[in-house]
Amino acid sequence: MPRRRYLFDPPERFVAGTVGRPGERTFFLQARDGPRVVSIVLEKVQVAVLADRLRDLLSELERRGIAAAQAARAQAADDTGPLDEPLNEAFRAGSLTLGWDGDAERVLVEARAQSEDGDEIDPDEDDDDDEDGPDLLRVLITPDAAQSFIVRAARVVAAGRPPCPLCGAPLDPQGHICPRRNGHYVN
């Protein structure tokens, strides 16, 4: 099947969100531009790492004196709305890539699909012109939009189950079998 490319430069909205109850949530990255909505599935840890790396990227840009990054911290909008409908999974993300386009002063976020066998595909070995490569979501956002993404992603990740104080694994309402307690339940 030929590769699908979803390109947004810039999107009207780029957010992380979830569907489901804590412990059973599905995490999405979603980009919208007018009536076009693309949603990809990813893991909770991928959302957390993406937000963390975006924060590091903006901090580095600010340290280097990039004016757009310096203004982003004060102007971050708080997007609390639900994910846009229709919520159809385009693909499951295997790898995420960040970058900075200095000419356009935009942050580049790319998500590439997992391979058919579930392995991650090395983005350095993937040729964008290859019609048989993995599906791709490429989003170019302003530093303001990146800061807004960071704020929302942190809130989405924190809204899950509380961590076990001993091992850090998520606690179910009835507790969990904790390896630090030698297999005994922790409530």
VEXDREN-2710 file (C-alpha; in Angstrom, 1 decimal):
% VEXDREN-2710
k/r/px/py/pz
1/MET/0.0/0.0/0.0
2/PRO/1.5/3.4/-0.9
3/ARG/2.7/5.7/1.9
4/ARG/0.3/8.3/3.3
5/ARG/1.7/11.7/4.2
6/TYR/-0.2/14.1/6.4
7/LEU/1.4/17.5/6.2
8/PHE/0.3/20.6/8.3
9/ASP/2.2/23.9/7.9
10/PRO/0.9/25.2/10.2
11/PRO/-2.2/23.5/11.6
12/GLU/-5.0/25.4/13.2
13/ARG/-4.7/23.0/16.2
14/PHE/-2.1/20.5/17.3
15/VAL/-2.8/18.6/20.6
16/ALA/-2.4/15.5/22.6
17/GLY/-5.6/13.9/24.0
18/THR/-7.1/10.7/25.3
19/VAL/-10.2/8.7/25.0
20/GLY/-11.3/6.3/27.8
21/ARG/-11.1/6.0/31.5
22/PRO/-7.7/6.2/33.4
23/GLY/-6.1/2.8/33.1
24/GLU/-7.9/2.1/29.8
25/ARG/-7.1/5.3/27.9
26/THR/-5.9/5.6/24.3
27/PHE/-3.6/8.5/23.6
28/PHE/-3.7/10.5/20.4
29/LEU/-1.8/13.2/18.6
30/GLN/-4.2/15.2/16.6
31/ALA/-3.7/17.9/13.9
32/ARG/-6.5/20.0/12.4
33/ASP/-6.6/22.4/9.5
34/GLY/-10.1/23.4/8.5
35/PRO/-12.2/20.3/7.9
36/ARG/-9.1/18.1/7.7
37/VAL/-8.5/16.2/11.0
38/VAL/-5.7/13.6/11.4
39/SER/-5.4/11.5/14.6
40/ILE/-2.6/9.1/15.3
41/VAL/-2.4/6.7/18.3
42/LEU/0.7/6.6/20.5
43/GLU/1.7/5.5/23.9
44/LYS/1.4/7.6/27.1
45/VAL/5.2/7.6/27.5
46/GLN/5.6/9.0/23.9
47/VAL/3.3/11.9/24.8
48/ALA/5.3/12.6/28.0
49/VAL/8.7/12.4/26.2
50/LEU/7.5/14.5/23.3
51/ALA/6.3/17.3/25.7
52/ASP/9.6/17.0/27.6
53/ARG/11.7/17.2/24.5
54/LEU/9.7/20.1/23.1
55/ARG/10.3/21.9/26.5
56/ASP/14.0/21.2/26.1
57/LEU/14.0/22.5/22.5
58/LEU/12.2/25.7/23.4
59/SER/14.6/26.3/26.3
60/GLU/17.6/25.8/24.0
61/LEU/16.2/28.2/21.4
62/GLU/15.5/30.7/24.2
63/ARG/19.1/30.3/25.5
64/ARG/20.3/31.0/21.9
65/GLY/18.3/34.2/21.8
66/ILE/15.6/33.1/19.3
67/ALA/13.0/35.8/19.8
68/ALA/10.0/33.6/18.8
69/ALA/10.9/31.0/21.5
70/GLN/11.4/33.7/24.2
71/ALA/7.9/35.1/23.6
72/ALA/6.3/31.6/23.6
73/ARG/6.4/31.1/27.4
74/ALA/4.3/34.1/28.1
75/GLN/1.8/33.5/25.3
76/ALA/0.9/29.9/25.7
77/ALA/-2.8/29.3/25.2
78/ASP/-4.6/26.8/27.4
79/ASP/-6.4/24.4/25.1
80/THR/-8.8/22.4/27.2
81/GLY/-11.3/21.3/24.5
82/PRO/-12.0/17.7/23.6
83/LEU/-10.3/16.0/20.6
84/ASP/-11.9/16.9/17.3
85/GLU/-14.4/14.6/15.6
86/PRO/-14.2/12.4/13.7
87/LEU/-11.7/10.5/15.7
88/ASN/-10.3/7.9/13.2
89/GLU/-6.9/6.4/13.8
90/ALA/-4.7/7.1/10.8
91/PHE/-1.9/5.0/12.1
92/ARG/0.0/4.0/15.3
93/ALA/3.2/6.0/15.9
94/GLY/6.4/4.1/16.0
95/SER/8.9/7.0/16.1
96/LEU/8.7/10.7/16.8
97/THR/11.2/13.3/15.5
98/LEU/11.7/16.9/16.5
99/GLY/13.5/19.7/14.7
100/TRP/13.7/23.5/14.2
101/ASP/13.2/25.2/10.9
102/GLY/15.2/28.4/11.4
103/ASP/14.1/30.0/8.2
104/ALA/10.4/29.7/9.0
105/GLU/11.0/29.9/12.8
106/ARG/8.8/26.8/13.3
107/VAL/9.1/23.7/15.3
108/LEU/9.0/20.5/13.3
109/VAL/7.2/17.4/14.8
110/GLU/7.1/14.2/12.8
111/ALA/5.4/10.9/13.7
112/ARG/6.1/7.8/11.6
113/ALA/4.0/4.7/11.6
114/GLN/5.2/1.4/13.1
115/SER/6.2/-1.2/10.6
116/GLU/3.8/-4.0/9.8
117/ASP/5.5/-6.3/12.3
118/GLY/5.4/-3.7/15.1
119/ASP/9.1/-2.7/14.9
120/GLU/10.1/0.9/14.9
121/ILE/11.5/2.3/11.7
122/ASP/14.7/4.3/11.8
123/PRO/13.9/7.8/10.6
124/ASP/17.5/8.2/9.4
125/GLU/17.1/5.3/7.0
126/ASP/13.6/6.4/5.8
127/ASP/13.6/8.3/2.5
128/ASP/10.7/10.9/2.3
129/ASP/10.4/10.3/-1.5
130/ASP/10.0/6.5/-1.0
131/GLU/6.4/5.6/-1.8
132/ASP/6.7/2.4/0.2
133/GLY/7.8/4.0/3.4
134/PRO/5.8/4.3/6.6
135/ASP/2.9/6.7/6.9
136/LEU/4.0/10.1/8.1
137/LEU/2.5/13.0/10.0
138/ARG/4.6/16.2/9.7
139/VAL/3.5/19.3/11.6
140/LEU/5.3/22.7/11.6
141/ILE/4.1/24.8/14.5
142/THR/5.1/28.1/16.0
143/PRO/6.9/28.2/19.4
144/ASP/3.6/29.5/20.9
145/ALA/1.8/26.4/19.6
146/ALA/4.6/24.2/20.9
147/GLN/4.3/25.8/24.4
148/SER/0.5/25.3/24.3
149/PHE/1.1/21.6/23.3
150/ILE/3.5/21.2/26.3
151/VAL/1.0/22.6/28.8
152/ARG/-1.9/20.4/27.5
153/ALA/0.2/17.2/27.2
154/ALA/1.4/17.6/30.8
155/ARG/-2.2/17.9/32.0
156/VAL/-3.3/14.9/29.9
157/VAL/-0.5/12.6/31.1
158/ALA/-1.0/13.7/34.8
159/ALA/-4.8/13.0/34.6
160/GLY/-4.2/9.2/34.7
161/ARG/-3.9/6.8/37.6
162/PRO/-1.7/7.9/40.4
163/PRO/1.7/6.2/40.6
164/CYS/2.7/3.7/43.3
165/PRO/4.9/5.5/45.9
166/LEU/7.3/2.5/46.0
167/CYS/7.8/1.4/42.4
168/GLY/6.1/4.2/40.3
169/ALA/3.8/1.8/38.4
170/PRO/0.2/3.0/38.0
171/LEU/-2.1/2.2/40.9
172/ASP/-5.5/0.6/40.1
173/PRO/-8.4/1.5/42.4
174/GLN/-7.9/-1.9/44.1
175/GLY/-4.1/-1.5/44.3
176/HIS/-1.5/-3.5/42.5
177/ILE/1.1/-6.2/43.0
178/CYS/4.2/-4.2/43.8
179/PRO/7.6/-5.7/43.0
180/ARG/9.2/-3.6/45.8
181/ARG/6.8/-5.2/48.3
182/ASN/7.9/-8.7/47.2
183/GLY/4.6/-9.3/45.3
184/HIS/2.2/-8.1/48.0
185/TYR/-0.6/-5.7/47.2
186/VAL/-0.2/-1.9/47.7
187/ASN/-3.4/0.2/48.0
END
